Amino acid sequence: MLQSRVFSTVAPQILTQRMPLKTQQDEQPSLNLTPMIDVVFLLIIFFMVATRFAEMERDIELELPEVASAQALTSAPKQRVVAVRQDGSVTLDRDELSLPELTRKLSAAQREYPELSVVIRGDASCAFQHVASTLAACKAANISDLGITVRIAQASTAQTR
């Protein structure tokens, strides 16, 4: 009976306590710009000092070395395309040439870029002799990386042939 008496005296105290609720609103979040301004200021100082060093380097009197000849710093073209038409005419990158001109141009390009690649595209209805003559012109120009393009027949075309 003692226990129920203690409970009855404690229970009204618990029920009378209320949960505190916020009656004031919190401050709106704000963005602190001070660190961002500090970083921008440091970047400005860095670039000002860096440009000053670049100016001082240009002011140093130096006599730069000279070279007798210089080669192109550009990379070699991916590949040159030689097209052989039905009538036997030959084009190199869409410029029509004779076989001796083709040999001369490819020789010059091969001297400039030793790893030059040439792809030959022959018309399907041209005589193979025209393609063979073009291959011989490429060989005369010391082109070692040669390719011939073909079109893969579709399944319906392959079955009818």
Long-range contacts (C-beta under 8 A, 24 or more apart in sequence): 71-112, 72-112, 76-113, 76-115, 76-116, 77-109, 77-113, 77-116, 78-117, 79-116, 79-117, 79-118, 79-119, 79-147, 80-106, 80-109, 80-116, 80-117, 80-118, 80-119, 81-118, 81-119, 81-121, 82-118, 82-119, 82-120, 82-121, 82-134, 82-138, 83-120, 83-121, 83-122, 83-123, 84-120, 84-121, 84-122, 84-123, 84-126, 84-130, 84-131, 84-134, 85-123, 85-126, 86-123, 86-125, 86-126, 87-126, 88-126, 88-127, 88-130, 88-133, 90-130, 90-134, 90-137, 99-133, 99-134, 99-137, 100-137, 102-134, 102-137, 102-138, 102-141, 103-137, 103-138, 103-140, 103-141, 104-141, 106-137, 106-138, 106-141, 106-143, 107-140, 107-141, 107-142, 110-141, 110-142, 110-143, 115-145, 116-143, 116-145, 117-145, 117-146, 117-147, 118-143, 118-145, 118-146, 118-147, 119-146, 119-147, 119-148, 119-149, 120-146, 120-147, 120-148, 120-149, 121-148, 121-149, 122-148, 124-151
